[in-house]
Amino acid sequence: MPELPEVETVVAQLRPHLVGRRILAADVLWPRTLAAPDRTSFIERLLGRQITGLSRRGKYLLFELDSDDALIVHLRMTGRLEIVERDSPLREGPHARAWFDLSGGECLVFTDARKFGRIWLARDLGEVLGALGPEPLDWEFDAARLAARIRRRRVAVKALLLDQAVVAGIGNIYADEALFLAGIHPLRPGLSLSDDEIERLHAAIRQVLREAISQQGTTLRDYRPPYGLEGAYQNQLRVYQQTDLPCPRCGTPIQRIRVTQRSTHFCPQCQPDFPRSAA
Ligand SMILES: [Zn+2]
């Protein structure tokens, strides 16, 4: 599933092609792809609108329009946004779920093989994004804000990082990478973390996300950025999907466990399952 760096990459790649364009026609081909409103008012409210901006919040893409509405897209597992010619077979292809004909002659197509992706048109962003926690790369997001969200929780720190209400945009890849960099075992309860560990975790989250954005994200089976550009961060992963390979820091084989149903990768030497101060 695309996480913050991959969505950020998609936004950066699409923005120059979309901002300033008008939506001349639109359709939704798979009903469940459209979360809200109903198809008729979705199309009615979009027609003739100009795209005035494209941004990201957590793992959501936000299309600002010259109306009171915003078009919101969540790619989930396999969603892709592509700009094609209007006569492209992709527009009505087997995986096409929605399309938007644009002024200038091109078409924005939302394809989604596994159909988990969702689209909203919303006047109130809070209705869709209200539960999201802080943006990890915003300057206001400091270690104290992270501490306030995990300090009293008995839940495993890996599960807390995946909780979009704790911090927005982190998924399985960057949670594992950040915990490795911070030297924190993924099963440690939030309330067991010291101030020092939370500071290390905060710095590690920002480091891995910035590194990944600079590499245009991680390209795994389900995610490819538009236009065939491929992210390169998979070549720099330290623990994610590196099971049995040597830890880049100490050489111990990386282990894989399940945490809340998700594959979790860590170094048992560098990420001990008790606080270092108690060792
Ligand atoms: Zn290690």
Boltz pocket constraint, residues with backbone or C-beta under 6 A from the ligand:
constraints:
  - pocket:
      binder: B
      contacts: [[A, 247], [A, 248], [A, 249], [A, 250], [A, 251], [A, 252], [A, 267], [A, 268], [A, 269], [A, 270], [A, 271]]
      max_distance: 6.0
